[in-house]
Amino acid sequence: MHESIIRKPLVTGTPDMHTVTEDVCRPLENTPSKAWWIGFTLAFAGFVLWLVSFGYTAWVGLGAWGLNKTVGWAWDITNFVWWVGIGHAGTLISAVLLLFRQSWRNSINRSAEAMTIFAVICAATYILAHMGRPWLAYWAFPLPNQFGSLWVNFNSPLIWDVFAISTYFSVSCLFWFVGLLPDIATVRDRATGVRKQVYSALSLGWTSSARSWIRFESISLILSGISTPLVLSVHTIVSFDFATSVIPGWHTTIFPPYFVAGAIFSGFAMVQTLLLVARVVLKLENYITLYHIELMNIIILVTGSIVGVAYLTELFIAWYSGVEYEQYAFLNRVSGPYWWAYWIMMTCNVISPQLMWFKKLRTSLVFTFIISIVVNIGMWFERFVIIVTSLHRDYLPSSWAMFTPTVVDVGLYVGSIGLFFTLFLLFIRFLPSVAMAEVKLLLKHSSEEAKIKARKHEHAAHHPVQGDVVIATTATLKKGESNEE
């Protein structure tokens, strides 16, 4: 591997391989910090709120939500699509960037993969809750049953959702766990007692032999090849929930690419939110550097621009189509009762990412953290605008209605955020949050120390006389030190 010496280092400071192991294993082996306990307490309180809200919904029924005869989908599907979108960045970082040999992914892929799995779990809770009878969830699968020829409708995008998301979750879990094996073995070798037994079982007998590493590289590439189409297919299929209908504002062919771009946009924003806090709390600034933050901000800028173009294209096509119902659907979004939601969406998703053109802002940690939250607020409102404003006013003015969320709606949403952060905090407490084995690969060519050595070597190669003087001086100093001893 050869890397240009003028490229920014991916590992700062002067860590060696032992230092990398010590830094990454510290949160696992030491007593949890006060900041971790505060975060975990708040997150677990949110999880308890989710349990109460979900239990109440299952007991009382969907009447506990703010749905009505006109608005049959609202916060439930809004939050489902939002969580699925957040999970996309992990797969893109893990699979797509691996296939393109982007070394900067090595420090951030582990946390992004974990985020993907936890976000999909949160999305799945809305599928169960929306069924009304979650104990009958297995009806969505084409299983032999006692109802004669009763089978699922394979022409329904909702069934496509089940297969797409279950496949996505399975492959993401497998990819994440395979990548963890070398690091779990490292933790195993440092652990004692019960912890050693647990990590030994999880490491699956990893020995760090040459054969193990060859198979590890092979399976990583295979899983990357399988996962890459999922980056495009999963949110495409989610968009079909709307695009295959005849509802004005939904029946549009731009939804698949627009949803995929929006998913990557919101996913990278959530990665920024998590890692900007984790790098400080876990003292990982040498491995998750300002360069990583800047590169992710550039991706946010690009995908945010794509989303902005999609918004404008929707408005143009509605006008150009000459279909009055389609035109009214978008006019209603812009100036109807939910105009405020539309303009929050436009401000957060179109205007705010354009500030990333300024290098001073996209390399500012405080600004990046604020924008990462603003983007995910905007992406939530995007899903809300698409779903609710397209439904609440249909062809019959007599059936027009407004949607207002109930306490249970809010409890499920806030609770799902609590569930997400509970899982993430447990992850960084018991498993390595940075891929040690992959970061160590960067030390030889991409670390700050390696760049300095490469520059000195190149300088000596271009100025051989000065290089010989430096070598001779170094040898003389070492000889003098040995004589003094």
N, C-alpha and C positions, 0 to 999 in steps of 0.2 A: 504493500500500500504506500503510495506517495501522495503527499498533500502539500500544497503551496504554503510557503512560510509566511506569506502576507495575509493568509486567511486567519480570521480571528480564532483564538483557541477555544476549544469546547470544554476544557477543564482548566480552571484558573488556580493560582497558587502553585505549590510544589509538592502535591501529594504523590506518594508512591503506592504500590499495590496494597501494602499493609495498612496505610492510612485510609485508603478507600474502604477497605473492609471495616476498619474501626469506626469510621464516620457513618456508614450505612447501618451497621449493626447496633450502634449506640442506642437508638430509640427502642430497639427490641430487648436489649439486655439490661437497661437501666430502669429505675422506677419512673412511671409516667410523670411528666412535668405538670405544673399547675395549669398551664394553658391547655394541655390536652384534657385534663379533668373538667375544666370549665366548658370546653367545646363539647366533650362527650355528654356531660350532664344536660346541656341545652338540646343537643341532638336527640338524646334518649327521651327527653320530655316530649319532643315533637313526635317521636315514634309512638309513645304511649297515646298521644292525641290521635294519631292515625289508627291505632288499634280500637280506640273508643268510637271514632267516626265510622270506621269500616264495620265494626260490630253493630252499631246502631243502624247503618244502611241495610245490612243483611237481615236484621230483625224486623225493621219497620217497612223496608222496601224503598224503591227509587223515589217515592213520594217525599222522602226526606230531603231530596235535592230541589233545586229551583226550576226544574224542567216543567214545561207545560205542553199543551197539545200542538202548539206551533213550533216551539224550540225544543225538539226532542234530543238534540245533542248540544252540549254547552261546555261546562267546565271539565266534565269527564274526558271527552275526546280531545279538548284543548290540551289538557295536561298529559294525556297519553302521547299525543304527537310531539309535545315539547320534550318529554323525557326520552323518547326514541331518538329525537334529533340530537340531544346532548350526547348520547352514546356514540355518535358517528365519529367523533374526532379520535377516539381511542383506536378504532380499527384502521383509520387512515394513517395515523402515526405508526402503528405497529406493522401493518401489512404493506401499504402502498409505499411508504418511505423506505422500508426495508428492501423492497424490490428495486427501488431507484438508488439504493446504496447511499442514503443520506445519513451520515454518521451522527448528525446533531440530534437524531431521534433517540439515541442510546440512553440519555439521561432522563428522558421524560416518558418513555414508552410504558414503563411499568405502571405508573400512577394513572396514565391515560387509559390503559387496558382495564384496570380495576374500575375506573370511573364508568367505562362502557358497560361492564357487567352490572354494576349497581344501578345505573340509569335504566337499563332494560328491566331489571327487577321492579323498579318503581313504576315503569310503564305497564308492566304485566298486572300490577295491583289494580290499575284502572280497568283493564279488560275484565278481571274477575268481578270488581265492584259493579261495573256497568251491566253485567249479566242479571243482576237482581237475585239470582239463585246460584251463588258461586259453587255450591256443592254439585252442580250439574255441568261444571266446566268441561268435563270429558266429552260432552255431547258435540263439542266443536271438532273432535277428531274422528276420522273415518274408521271407527271400530265396529266389529260385529256386535249386533245388539239384539234385544228381544222384541223390537218393535217392527219386525218384518223387514220390509225394504226401505226403512227410513235411513237415509244417508244425508250427509252434509251437502250443501249446494256448492259444487266446485266452480260454478260460474260467479260466485260472490266474492268481491274483493276482501270482505271481512274474513273469509276462510283463507284467502291468500295471506292475509295478515298473520294468521295463526302459524302457518307454515314458515313464513319469512322470518318472523321474530323468534320462533323456537329454534330454527336453524342458526340464526345470527347469534343467539344466546349460547347455543352448544359450541359453535366454532370459536366464539370469543373466549369462553371458559377454557377450552382446550388449548388455545393459543397462549393465553395468560398463564396457565398452569405449567405448560411445557417450558416457557421462558423462565419460570420461577425455579425449576429443578436445580440448576447449578448453585443458585444463591441459597436455596433451602439447605443444600448439602453443606455449604460454607457455615451457615448458622448451626447446623447439626454438629459439625466438628468442634464448635466453640461451646456448645451447650452441655449441661449436666442434668442428671436426674430425669424427672418426668419430661421436661422440655426436650431433652435429647431423644427420648423414645418417640415423642410426637413428631419432631422434625425428621427423625430417621424413617418413620413410616411415610411421611409426606415426600421425602426425597426419592423414594422408589429405588433405593440402592445405587444412587448416582456415585460414580467412582472417579470422575474427571480423567478417565483414560482417553487415549487418542480416538479409539473407536466410539466412545460415548459422544465426544465432541463432533465427530464426523456425522453421526446420526442426528445429533442435535441441530447442526447446521442444515442438514437435509430436510428434516421435518419442519423446521422453521420456514424454509423456502416453500415447501408444499402447502403449509397452512396459510402462508402469505398469499399464494396463488389462489387458494380457495376463498380467502377472506376478501380479497380485492373486489370481486364482483358483488359481494354483499354490501360493500360501501355504496354502490350504485343501486342495487336491487331493493334493499329493505325500505328505504324511504320512498323509492319509486312506487312500490306496492302500497305503502301507506297513503301516498298521494292518490292512488286509484280509488281509495274509499270515497273520494270527492269527485275526481275527474270522470269517473264512469257513470256518474249520476246525470240527471237532466236539470238540476237546480241552477238557475242563473247565478253566476259568480263561482260556481264549482266546475261546470262542464267546460273545461279548457285544457288544451294539450300542453300548455307550458308548465303545468304542475310538476311533472316528474323531475326535470332538471332544476327547477326552481326550488322544490322541496329538498333535493340533495344538497344544493349549494347552501340553503338555509340551515340544514342540519350540520354541515361542516362548520359553518359560521358560528352557530350557537355552541357546538361542541368545543371548539378551540377557545371560545370565551370562558366556558366552564373550566377547561384545563388551566387557563391563566388564573382564574379565581382560586383554584385549589393550590396550584404550585407556588403562587406568590406568597401565600401564607405558609405552606409546608417548608419552603426553602429557608425561611427565617426561623420557624419554630424548631425544625429538625436540624438546623445549622448545615444546610446543604448548598450554600451559596457558591462553593467551588465547582459544583457539578451541574446545578441548574443556574446558568449564568445569564447575564444581561443579553448576551448574544442569542440565547435560546428564546428569551422573551421577545426580542426584536423580530426574530424569524416568525414566531407565532403571530405577532401583530401584523406582519406583512400578509400572512394567510388570511387573517381576519379582514384586512383591508380589501384583498382581492375578492373573497367570497361575499363580503358586504356590498361591494360594487356590483357583483353579479345579481345579488338579491335586489338591489336598487333598480337595475335595468329591468328585472322581471316585473317589479311593481309598475314601472312606467309602461312596459309592454302590455300589461293587463289593461291599463287605462286606455291605451291607444287602440287595442284590438276591440275593446267594448264600443268605442266611438266608431271605429272603421267598419265594424260588423253591420251597423244599421239596425241591430235587433234591439227594440225598445226595452225589453225586459232585462237584457244584459246591461244596457246603458243605465237603467234605473238602479240595478243592483250596485253598480260602482258609484253612482251619484249618491245613493243612500249611504254607502260607506264613508264617503268624503264629507257629506253635509247632513246626514241623518241624525237620529238620536244618539248613535254611538260614534259621532264624529271625533270625539275626544280620544277614543281608543285608536282610531285610524291615524291620527296625527301624532300620538305617542309612538306608534309603530314606525311611522316615517322618520320621525326625529331620531329615534334610537338606532334604527337599522340602516338608514340611508345617510343621514347627516353626520352622526357621531363617528362612524368608522373612517370618514374622509379626513379626519384630523390626524390619522396615522401617516399621512403623506409627510408630515413634519418629523424629521428624525429626532429632534429634541423631545417631542411628545411620545413617540413610539418607543423610546428608550427610557422613559420615566416610569418608575415602578408604581408610584401613586396614581398617575394618570391611567396606566394600563389596568390597574385593579378597578378603578372607577368605571372605565369603559367596558371591562369584562362583565360587570354587573349590569350596566346600562344595556348592553347588547342582549343579554338573556331576558331582561325585562321586555325589550322590544320584540324579541322572538316569541315570547309568550303572548303578547298582544297581537302579533301577526296571526297566530293560530286562532285566537279568540275572534278577531275581525273576520277571518275567512269563514269560520263556522257559524257564529251567532248572527252577524249582519246579513248573511245569505239566507238565513232561515226565518228571522223574526218578522219579515215582511214578504209574503208570498203573493200569489196572483189575486187573492181575495182580500180586500182591505178589511172586511169584517172579521177575518181571522188573525189580523196583525196583533202581535203581542211583544212585550219586553221581557227579557230575562234578567232576573236578579238572584245572585247566589245566596244560598242559605248558610247558616252556621256550619252545617254538616259539609257542604261543598268546600268552605274555607278550611275546615278541620282536616279533610282528606288531603287537600293540597299542601297545607303547611306540614301536615304529618308525613307526607311523602318526602318532603325535603328533609325532615328529621330522620326518616328511615335511611335516606341516601347518605347523610353525613354520619349517622351511627355506623353504617357499614364501612364507610371510608376511614373513619377514625380507628375502628377495630383493625382494619387492614394495615394502616401505617404503624399500629402498635405491635402486631404479631408477625408481619411479613416485611421483607425488604422493599421499601418504596422506590428505590433506585436500583436498576439492574447492575449489580456489582461487576459481574463477568463482562458485560458489554462496555461499561465505563472503563474498565482496566485495559480494554483493547485500544482506547483512545490515548492512553498515557504515552505511548511510544511516538506517535505522530501528531496528535491533535491537542496535546496539553500545552499550557503556557511555557513550561520548562522545556518541552521538546522543541517548541518554536524558537526559543532563545538559543538552544544548542545548534539548531539548524542554521540560524542566521550567523552564528560564530563560525560554523564549519564553512558556510558559503563565503564569508568574508576572508577566511584563511585560504580558501581555494583560489580566490581572485587576487589575493595579495600574499603570494607565497613567502616573500622575504619577511614581511611582518609576522606571518604565521610561524615561520621558523624561529623568529625572535621570541614569540610568545611561548612556543614549546620549550625552547632552551631555557627561558626564564623560569618557567614552571618546574622544569627538571632540576634547575639549580636550587630553587627554593625548597623542593622536596628533599634534595640531598643535604642541604643545610639543616633542615628539621631533623633528619635522621642522625646527623653528626651530633647535634645538641642532645638528643636522647642518649 
